Amino acid sequence: MKFEDFPYERPDVETFKNNFNKALKAFTHAESAQTQEKAMDDINQLWFDYETMATLANIRHTIDTTDAFYEQEKVFFNQNSPVFNQMRNQFYEALLKASFKDHLIEKKGDLLFRKAKQSLATFDDSIMEELKEENRLANEHQKLLASAQIEFDGETYNLSQMTPFMQHTDRSVRKRASQAIMAFFETHEETIDDIYDQLITIRTRMAEKLGYASFTDLAYNRLGRLDYGPEEVARWREEVKRLIVPINQELAERKRKRLDLDALYHYDGLDFKTGNPTPKGDTQELVERALEMYKAMSPQTDEFFTHMVENNLMDLESKKGKAGGGYCTFIPNHDSPFIFANFNGTKGDVDVLTHEAGHAFQMYMSRGKDVPEYHMATMEASEIHSMSMEFFAWPWAAQFFGDDADKYKFSHLSQALMLVAYGASIDEFQHEIYKHPSMSKQERKTLWRDIEKTYFPHREYDDAPYYERGGSWQRIMHIFAVPFYMIDYTLAQACAFQFFTRTATDEKAAWDDYLTLCKTGGEKTFTDLVDLANLKNPFEVGALENIIPNIKQFLDNIDDTSL
């Protein structure tokens, strides 16, 4: 069945409650292990039914945020997802008291019980209204950014469609494009500040009601982090500052010299005088080349990507009214991942076909699991799948970029290092925000600008007061929708770097470990998954020091001035 034929029906809350309560009663009063396991499977299927409809509504809403029907469905789920999550927590409470707990652990694994206990610490009936309002505000920010209609050189573009102009070989075009984007955010600066003000207040209130010292600890539990906390992350950020920030400064200086500029400014998204690497072909041609790549990569990736293409499980092109960014999600009752993107003619189009496909491949390999919590790993582990797939795709770079293949590899690896610093800077910003929730709007911007200077000392703004006063964080959707998520990218990147270096010495062993990682899904915690894949834990002392020399050597061996 193709995606457009997947049936959608809004879940009836009362019907769902009745069916859930019936199954929960059977679970609670089960007189045998087999009966209790059967009741558990029934509850999980109800959850799959709900998640299928919630996911379809979200996908179709983000494809066209102006679609009135799915806009209302999104409102429904924003309002009612806390109600459904409340029922899931009722199941968790019963699960932890299960009469045949040992049997269930043997059949389903013990991690589900650890996750259940953690989830119960993130919810109480008293925060129901705050959860609904949090959903509404995050959606309001997303919709605001999706509504952007930027006039530029006689045409109208959304934010994603402006990206190629930021990489134009003519510096004056880059600067004007940056100013046009900045003008949009300056117009909505106060509105975005107000949205975030409300989110901070609501999240802090929820944390207080649940007995947390701050929202930070609540957020860590909501993200399912079982084997580390803020202290470990703070040490990791210091390692990033010590080992990655200096390399990024070197790379910025190499770029300045390549472009023959007196100074690099925020609008200098161009990497090479001859132009950034760009994919050769339109969307259909890129998909066809991806089909060829995944067929050659392995039997499993061949089956997976063929399934994605034949069933229209990707929406890739940027268009009016479409939400920004890119993501991958899973539709349980159809055993199918879905990839959402905004192609704009830059190298990011290929990155999506590898990054989001890495997520989708993991979901496809884990699709048979009968426990919803095991379909996907926690976020930092899930990003290993996506970022590593980007590197596994390197042998096919020429298929996508032609003579720009070496440009792509240099840019890709350089930007991966920049991403680690970027993610760490966003994480530090959020830790400070929720440690001091009463900060004023301007204090938040000053904080962001100070943190920027720490992680990106080479970054300079030219004739851009909005950015200079610290406004650039306002377009980062993760800050609004998934607080504290960005550090997950950095941890996963450290693991993906290891797959990158391992493929140079033993490609088969690296791929086998990656395949094992994908098949395991969410059955293990982050650190256990890292061990399973024979990777160094990023939190271990010296882990980054073992990775960086190989990355730096690869970059140093490239004569980037000739590209």
TAURZI-V536471 format. One record per pair of residues at least 24 apart in sequence whose ideal C-beta (glycine too) atoms are under 8 Angstrom apart, sorted by the first residue. I is the first residue (numbers start at 1). J is the second residue. D is the distance in whole Angstrom. If there is no record, write none. Layout:
i: [I/I]
j: [J/J]
d: [D/D]
//
This chain:
i: [1/1/2/2/2/3/3/3/3/3/4/6/6/6/8/8/8/8/8/9/10/10/10/10/11/11/11/11/11/13/13/16/16/16/16/17/19/20/20/20/20/24/24/24/27/27/27/28/30/30/32/33/33/33/36/36/36/36/36/37/37/37/37/40/40/40/41/43/44/44/44/47/47/48/48/48/49/50/51/51/52/52/52/52/54/54/55/55/55/55/55/56/58/59/59/59/59/59/61/62/62/62/62/62/63/63/63/63/64/64/65/65/65/65/65/65/65/66/66/67/74/75/77/78/78/78/78/79/79/79/81/81/82/82/82/82/82/83/85/85/86/86/86/88/89/89/89/92/92/92/92/93/96/108/109/109/109/111/111/111/111/111/111/112/112/112/114/115/115/115/118/118/118/119/121/121/122/122/122/122/123/124/124/126/127/127/127/127/130/130/130/130/130/131/133/133/134/134/134/134/137/137/137/137/137/138/138/138/140/141/141/141/141/141/141/142/142/142/142/142/143/144/144/144/144/145/145/145/145/146/146/146/146/148/149/150/150/150/150/151/152/152/152/158/158/158/158/159/159/159/160/160/160/160/160/161/161/161/163/163/163/163/164/164/164/166/166/167/167/167/167/167/167/168/169/169/169/169/171/171/171/174/174/174/174/175/175/175/175/177/178/178/178/179/179/182/182/182/185/185/185/185/186/186/189/189/189/192/193/193/195/196/196/196/196/197/199/200/200/200/201/203/203/204/204/214/214/214/215/215/215/216/216/216/216/216/219/219/219/220/223/223/223/223/223/224/224/225/225/225/226/226/226/227/227/227/227/228/228/228/230/232/233/233/233/234/235/236/236/236/236/236/236/237/237/237/237/239/240/240/240/240/240/240/241/241/241/243/243/243/244/244/244/244/244/245/245/245/245/245/247/247/247/247/248/248/248/248/248/249/249/251/251/251/251/252/253/254/257/258/258/258/263/263/264/264/264/265/265/265/266/266/266/266/266/266/267/271/271/271/271/272/272/272/274/276/276/276/276/277/277/277/277/277/277/277/278/278/278/278/278/279/279/279/279/279/279/279/280/280/280/280/281/283/283/283/283/286/286/286/286/286/287/287/287/289/289/289/290/290/292/292/293/293/293/294/296/297/297/298/298/300/300/300/301/304/304/304/304/305/307/307/308/308/308/308/308/311/313/313/313/313/314/314/314/314/315/315/315/316/316/316/316/316/317/317/318/318/318/324/325/326/326/326/327/328/328/328/328/328/328/330/330/330/330/332/332/335/335/335/336/336/337/337/337/347/347/347/347/350/350/350/350/351/351/354/354/354/354/354/355/355/355/355/356/357/357/358/358/358/358/358/358/359/359/361/361/361/362/362/362/363/365/365/365/365/366/366/366/366/366/369/369/373/374/374/374/375/375/376/376/377/377/377/377/377/377/378/378/378/378/379/379/379/380/380/380/380/380/381/381/381/381/381/381/382/382/383/383/383/383/383/384/384/384/384/384/384/384/384/385/385/385/386/387/387/387/387/387/387/388/388/388/388/388/390/391/391/391/391/392/392/392/392/406/406/407/409/410/410/410/410/413/413/413/413/414/416/416/416/417/419/419/419/420/420/420/420/421/421/422/422/423/423/423/423/423/423/424/424/424/425/425/425/425/425/426/426/426/426/426/426/427/427/427/427/428/429/429/430/430/430/430/434/442/444/445/445/445/446/448/448/491/491/494/494/494/494/494/495/495/495/495/497/497/497/498/498/498/499/500/500/501/501/501/509]
j: [311/334/310/311/312/311/312/313/336/338/312/56/331/334/53/56/57/60/73/53/53/57/73/76/49/50/53/54/84/80/83/46/50/84/87/87/46/46/87/90/91/90/91/94/91/94/98/94/99/100/100/100/103/104/98/99/100/103/104/100/103/104/107/95/104/108/370/91/370/371/372/88/372/332/333/372/333/84/332/372/331/332/333/334/81/84/329/330/331/332/338/331/329/315/329/331/338/340/323/142/322/323/327/340/315/322/323/340/321/322/142/143/146/147/321/322/323/320/321/321/139/136/135/132/135/136/139/132/135/136/131/135/123/128/131/132/135/128/123/131/123/125/128/119/119/120/123/116/117/119/120/120/120/371/371/374/523/373/374/522/523/524/525/371/373/374/226/224/226/373/221/224/226/221/210/221/210/218/221/222/210/209/210/209/205/206/209/210/202/203/205/206/209/206/198/202/199/202/203/206/195/198/199/202/480/199/480/481/195/192/195/196/477/480/481/323/324/477/480/481/323/188/191/192/195/323/324/475/477/321/322/323/324/184/320/180/181/183/184/180/176/177/180/318/320/322/324/184/324/475/318/324/325/342/344/318/342/344/269/344/346/348/344/345/346/267/269/269/270/271/275/276/346/270/270/273/274/275/267/268/270/267/268/269/270/265/267/462/463/267/266/267/464/463/464/464/466/467/466/471/474/475/466/471/466/471/474/474/441/474/480/444/474/479/480/441/480/433/434/437/437/434/483/434/437/434/435/437/434/437/483/430/431/434/435/484/434/483/484/484/378/379/484/485/488/378/379/378/380/526/378/525/526/525/526/527/528/526/527/539/431/539/427/431/487/431/539/424/487/490/491/538/539/424/427/428/487/544/420/421/424/455/490/544/424/454/455/544/545/548/417/420/421/544/548/421/454/455/456/457/417/548/551/552/417/418/421/456/458/457/458/414/417/418/555/458/458/560/561/560/561/563/460/462/458/459/460/460/461/462/459/460/461/462/464/467/462/407/410/411/414/407/560/563/563/346/347/407/411/347/401/404/405/407/408/411/345/346/347/401/404/345/346/347/349/350/400/401/400/401/402/404/400/316/317/343/349/343/349/350/353/400/314/316/353/396/399/400/353/357/396/399/393/396/399/357/396/392/393/511/515/361/365/515/361/360/361/364/365/357/336/364/336/337/339/357/360/336/337/338/339/360/338/339/340/341/339/340/341/341/342/343/349/352/342/343/342/343/344/477/477/352/355/356/356/356/357/359/360/363/386/363/367/375/376/372/375/364/367/368/364/367/361/363/364/401/408/411/412/393/400/401/408/390/412/386/389/390/392/393/386/387/389/390/386/386/389/385/386/387/388/389/390/385/386/385/389/518/517/518/521/521/515/518/519/521/518/519/520/521/522/521/523/522/521/522/523/521/522/521/522/520/521/522/524/526/529/488/522/525/526/482/485/488/487/488/491/492/526/492/522/525/526/529/530/488/492/488/489/491/492/493/492/495/496/517/529/530/533/535/514/517/518/492/416/489/492/493/495/496/495/496/499/500/514/496/496/499/500/503/499/503/511/514/558/563/563/558/555/558/560/563/500/551/554/555/555/493/496/497/551/489/490/493/489/490/493/494/455/456/455/486/486/487/488/489/490/493/455/487/490/451/452/454/455/456/473/476/478/479/486/487/484/486/487/490/455/473/479/479/483/484/486/483/469/470/469/470/471/470/472/473/526/538/536/538/543/544/547/530/533/535/538/547/550/551/535/536/547/535/550/551/547/550/551/534]
d: [7/7/8/5/5/6/5/5/8/7/6/6/7/6/6/5/7/7/8/7/7/8/6/6/7/6/5/8/8/6/6/7/7/7/8/7/6/6/5/8/8/6/6/6/7/6/8/5/7/7/7/4/4/8/6/7/5/7/7/8/7/6/6/8/7/8/6/5/6/6/6/7/5/4/6/6/7/6/5/7/6/5/4/7/7/8/5/7/5/8/8/7/7/8/7/8/6/7/8/8/7/4/8/6/5/6/8/7/5/6/8/6/5/8/5/7/6/8/4/8/6/8/8/6/4/5/6/5/8/8/8/7/8/5/4/6/8/7/6/8/7/7/7/7/6/6/5/4/8/6/5/7/8/6/8/8/6/8/8/8/6/7/7/6/6/7/6/6/8/5/5/7/7/8/7/5/7/6/5/5/8/7/6/5/8/4/5/7/5/8/6/5/8/7/8/6/6/5/7/8/5/6/5/7/7/7/5/4/6/7/5/8/7/4/7/6/8/6/8/7/8/6/7/7/8/8/5/7/7/7/7/5/6/5/8/5/7/8/6/7/7/6/5/6/7/7/7/8/6/7/5/6/8/4/5/5/8/6/8/5/6/7/6/5/6/6/4/4/5/8/8/5/6/7/6/7/8/5/8/7/8/4/7/6/7/8/5/7/8/7/7/4/7/8/7/6/5/7/6/6/6/6/5/8/7/6/7/5/5/8/7/8/8/7/7/7/6/7/7/5/7/7/7/7/5/5/6/8/5/7/8/8/6/5/7/7/8/5/5/7/7/6/6/7/8/4/8/7/8/7/8/5/8/5/6/5/8/8/7/6/7/5/7/8/6/8/7/8/7/7/7/6/6/5/7/6/8/5/6/6/4/8/7/8/8/7/7/5/7/5/6/5/6/8/7/6/8/6/8/7/6/7/8/6/6/6/6/7/7/6/5/5/7/8/7/4/7/6/7/6/6/8/6/8/6/8/7/6/7/4/7/7/5/7/6/6/7/7/8/5/8/6/8/5/7/7/6/7/7/5/5/4/8/4/4/6/6/6/6/7/7/7/8/7/5/5/5/6/7/6/5/8/8/5/6/6/8/8/6/7/6/7/8/8/7/8/5/6/5/7/8/7/6/4/6/8/7/7/8/7/7/8/7/7/6/7/5/5/8/7/7/7/8/7/7/8/7/7/7/5/7/8/7/4/8/7/8/6/7/5/8/5/8/7/7/5/4/6/5/7/6/5/8/6/7/4/8/4/5/7/8/5/8/6/7/7/7/8/4/8/8/8/8/4/6/7/6/7/8/8/5/7/8/6/8/8/5/4/8/4/5/7/7/6/7/8/6/5/4/7/6/3/7/6/5/7/7/6/8/4/7/8/7/4/5/8/7/7/7/3/7/6/8/6/5/5/5/6/6/6/5/8/6/4/8/7/6/8/7/7/6/8/6/4/7/4/5/6/5/7/8/8/5/5/8/8/8/5/5/8/3/8/4/5/6/7/7/8/8/8/8/7/6/8/8/8/5/5/8/4/7/4/4/8/6/7/6/6/4/7/7/7/7/7/7/6/5/8/7/5/6/6/8/7/7/6/7/6/8/7/7/6/7/6/8/5/5/7/5/7/7/8/4/6/8/4/4/8/6/7/6/5/6/7/4/7/7/6/7/7/4/8/7/6/4/8/8/6/8/7/6/6/8/8/8/7/5/3/6/6/7/5/8/5/8/4/7/6/6/6/8/5/7/5/8/6/5/6/6/8/8/8/7/4/8/8]
//
